[in-house]
Amino acid sequence: MRRANNIFQQLQVFEQEIDKLENKVIELENKITDMIKLDRMHLIRVKNKEEISDDFIISGKTYQDLSPEKAWKLYQNMDFNFILIDVSSVDFEPKFRLAEALKMPWEDFPMRSLEIQSRSTPIFVICENGTKSILACEFLVKRGFYNCSNISGGYEYWKGFKLLSKESA
Protein backbone atom coordinates (compact mmCIF):
# COMPACT_ATOMS: atom_id res chain seq x y z
CA MET A 1 0.00 0.00 0.00
CA ARG A 2 1.34 3.39 -0.89
CA ARG A 3 1.88 6.15 1.62
CA ALA A 4 0.37 9.66 1.22
CA ASN A 5 1.78 13.03 2.35
CA ASN A 6 -1.19 14.22 4.38
CA ILE A 7 -4.09 12.61 6.21
CA PHE A 8 -6.66 13.38 3.49
CA GLN A 9 -4.56 11.76 0.81
CA GLN A 10 -4.00 8.78 3.10
CA LEU A 11 -7.79 8.45 3.61
CA GLN A 12 -8.26 8.47 -0.15
CA VAL A 13 -5.68 5.69 -0.50
CA PHE A 14 -7.50 3.66 2.18
CA GLU A 15 -10.82 4.14 0.38
CA GLN A 16 -9.33 2.88 -2.88
CA GLU A 17 -7.91 -0.18 -1.12
CA ILE A 18 -11.26 -0.85 0.56
CA ASP A 19 -13.02 -0.61 -2.83
CA LYS A 20 -10.61 -3.18 -4.27
CA LEU A 21 -11.23 -5.52 -1.35
CA GLU A 22 -15.01 -5.12 -1.62
CA ASN A 23 -14.85 -6.01 -5.33
CA LYS A 24 -12.80 -9.12 -4.54
CA VAL A 25 -15.32 -10.18 -1.89
CA ILE A 26 -18.19 -9.79 -4.38
CA GLU A 27 -16.23 -11.80 -6.96
CA LEU A 28 -15.64 -14.59 -4.42
CA GLU A 29 -19.29 -14.60 -3.37
CA ASN A 30 -20.33 -15.03 -7.03
CA LYS A 31 -17.88 -17.90 -7.50
CA ILE A 32 -19.18 -19.64 -4.38
CA THR A 33 -22.78 -19.20 -5.55
CA ASP A 34 -21.91 -20.76 -8.93
CA MET A 35 -20.11 -23.66 -7.23
CA ILE A 36 -23.12 -24.32 -4.98
CA LYS A 37 -25.46 -24.32 -8.02
CA LEU A 38 -23.20 -26.81 -9.78
CA ASP A 39 -23.02 -29.05 -6.69
CA ARG A 40 -26.81 -29.01 -6.42
CA MET A 41 -27.20 -30.02 -10.06
CA HIS A 42 -24.72 -32.86 -9.58
CA LEU A 43 -26.73 -34.00 -6.55
CA ILE A 44 -29.93 -33.94 -8.60
CA ARG A 45 -28.29 -36.13 -11.24
CA VAL A 46 -27.12 -38.57 -8.56
CA LYS A 47 -30.59 -38.55 -6.93
CA ASN A 48 -32.17 -39.32 -10.31
CA LYS A 49 -29.78 -42.25 -10.68
CA GLU A 50 -28.16 -40.84 -13.80
CA GLU A 51 -24.92 -42.46 -14.82
CA ILE A 52 -22.26 -39.80 -14.40
CA SER A 53 -18.57 -40.42 -14.11
CA ASP A 54 -16.46 -39.57 -11.08
CA ASP A 55 -14.37 -37.37 -13.37
CA PHE A 56 -17.48 -35.36 -14.28
CA ILE A 57 -18.07 -34.48 -10.63
CA ILE A 58 -14.43 -34.08 -9.60
CA SER A 59 -13.56 -31.78 -12.48
CA GLY A 60 -16.68 -29.67 -11.95
CA LYS A 61 -17.92 -30.12 -15.50
CA THR A 62 -21.12 -28.29 -16.23
CA TYR A 63 -22.46 -30.49 -19.04
CA GLN A 64 -21.88 -34.04 -20.20
CA ASP A 65 -20.53 -35.25 -23.50
CA LEU A 66 -22.55 -38.30 -24.44
CA SER A 67 -21.09 -40.83 -26.79
CA PRO A 68 -23.34 -41.58 -29.77
CA GLU A 69 -23.99 -45.05 -28.30
CA LYS A 70 -24.97 -43.70 -24.87
CA ALA A 71 -27.16 -41.01 -26.45
CA TRP A 72 -28.91 -43.63 -28.61
CA LYS A 73 -29.51 -45.86 -25.58
CA LEU A 74 -31.06 -42.99 -23.60
CA TYR A 75 -33.03 -41.84 -26.66
CA GLN A 76 -34.64 -45.28 -26.94
CA ASN A 77 -35.50 -45.52 -23.22
CA MET A 78 -39.24 -44.83 -23.08
CA ASP A 79 -39.08 -44.28 -19.31
CA PHE A 80 -36.50 -41.50 -19.61
CA ASN A 81 -37.91 -37.99 -19.96
CA PHE A 82 -35.73 -35.47 -21.83
CA ILE A 83 -35.76 -32.50 -24.17
CA LEU A 84 -33.90 -32.94 -27.48
CA ILE A 85 -32.72 -29.75 -29.16
CA ASP A 86 -31.29 -29.59 -32.68
CA VAL A 87 -29.00 -26.56 -33.12
CA SER A 88 -27.91 -27.46 -36.65
CA SER A 89 -27.79 -24.76 -39.32
CA VAL A 90 -31.10 -23.69 -40.83
CA ASP A 91 -30.28 -25.35 -44.16
CA PHE A 92 -28.99 -28.65 -42.69
CA GLU A 93 -31.19 -31.69 -43.29
CA PRO A 94 -30.18 -34.96 -41.60
CA LYS A 95 -30.74 -38.33 -43.31
CA PHE A 96 -33.65 -38.97 -40.96
CA ARG A 97 -35.63 -36.46 -38.88
CA LEU A 98 -35.78 -36.86 -35.12
CA ALA A 99 -39.47 -36.12 -34.67
CA GLU A 100 -39.20 -34.95 -31.07
CA ALA A 101 -36.21 -32.66 -31.68
CA LEU A 102 -36.90 -28.98 -31.20
CA LYS A 103 -35.25 -27.24 -34.16
CA MET A 104 -33.42 -24.19 -32.79
CA PRO A 105 -30.66 -23.28 -35.26
CA TRP A 106 -27.53 -21.98 -33.57
CA GLU A 107 -27.95 -18.65 -35.35
CA ASP A 108 -31.31 -18.17 -33.55
CA PHE A 109 -30.47 -20.04 -30.38
CA PRO A 110 -29.94 -17.14 -27.94
CA MET A 111 -33.51 -15.94 -28.51
CA ARG A 112 -35.11 -19.36 -29.06
CA SER A 113 -33.56 -20.76 -25.88
CA LEU A 114 -36.09 -18.67 -23.95
CA GLU A 115 -38.68 -21.23 -25.09
CA ILE A 116 -37.14 -23.91 -22.85
CA GLN A 117 -39.33 -23.94 -19.77
CA SER A 118 -37.88 -26.66 -17.56
CA ARG A 119 -34.47 -26.26 -15.95
CA SER A 120 -34.62 -29.70 -14.33
CA THR A 121 -35.54 -31.90 -17.31
CA PRO A 122 -32.42 -33.37 -18.97
CA ILE A 123 -31.56 -31.55 -22.20
CA PHE A 124 -29.78 -33.31 -25.07
CA VAL A 125 -28.29 -31.07 -27.73
CA ILE A 126 -27.34 -32.26 -31.22
CA CYS A 127 -26.07 -30.61 -34.41
CA GLU A 128 -24.30 -31.56 -37.62
CA ASN A 129 -20.98 -32.65 -36.08
CA GLY A 130 -21.11 -31.76 -32.37
CA THR A 131 -19.49 -28.31 -32.49
CA LYS A 132 -22.55 -26.06 -32.23
CA SER A 133 -24.09 -28.36 -29.65
CA ILE A 134 -21.06 -27.77 -27.38
CA LEU A 135 -21.60 -24.02 -27.73
CA ALA A 136 -25.31 -24.45 -26.99
CA CYS A 137 -24.59 -26.49 -23.83
CA GLU A 138 -22.13 -23.83 -22.62
CA PHE A 139 -24.71 -21.12 -23.38
CA LEU A 140 -27.45 -22.95 -21.45
CA VAL A 141 -25.22 -23.65 -18.45
CA LYS A 142 -24.41 -19.95 -18.14
CA ARG A 143 -28.16 -19.38 -17.86
CA GLY A 144 -28.74 -21.95 -15.12
CA PHE A 145 -29.43 -25.13 -17.13
CA TYR A 146 -27.03 -27.60 -15.51
CA ASN A 147 -28.64 -30.79 -16.80
CA CYS A 148 -27.36 -30.49 -20.38
CA SER A 149 -25.70 -33.14 -22.50
CA ASN A 150 -23.90 -32.69 -25.78
CA ILE A 151 -24.31 -35.56 -28.23
CA SER A 152 -20.69 -36.02 -29.31
CA GLY A 153 -20.16 -36.10 -33.05
CA GLY A 154 -23.71 -34.92 -33.69
CA TYR A 155 -25.74 -36.32 -36.57
CA GLU A 156 -22.53 -37.39 -38.28
CA TYR A 157 -22.07 -40.19 -35.72
CA TRP A 158 -25.65 -40.69 -34.52
CA LYS A 159 -25.91 -44.44 -34.11
CA GLY A 160 -29.64 -44.52 -34.79
CA PHE A 161 -29.23 -43.46 -38.41
CA LYS A 162 -26.99 -46.43 -39.14
CA LEU A 163 -29.56 -48.78 -37.60
CA LEU A 164 -32.47 -47.11 -39.43
CA SER A 165 -30.53 -47.31 -42.73
CA LYS A 166 -30.09 -51.08 -42.24
CA GLU A 167 -33.79 -51.52 -41.44
CA SER A 168 -34.95 -49.64 -44.54
CA ALA A 169 -32.53 -51.51 -46.85
Secondary structure, DSSP 8 states (H G I E B T S, - for coil): ----SSHHHHHHHHHHHHHHHHHHHHHHHHHHHHHHHHHHHHHHHHHTT----HHHHHTT-SEEEE-HHHHHHHHH-TT---EEEE---TT---SS--TT-EE--GGGHHHHGGG---SSS-EEEE-SSSHHHHHHHHHHHHTT---EEEETTGGGG-HHHHHHHHHH-
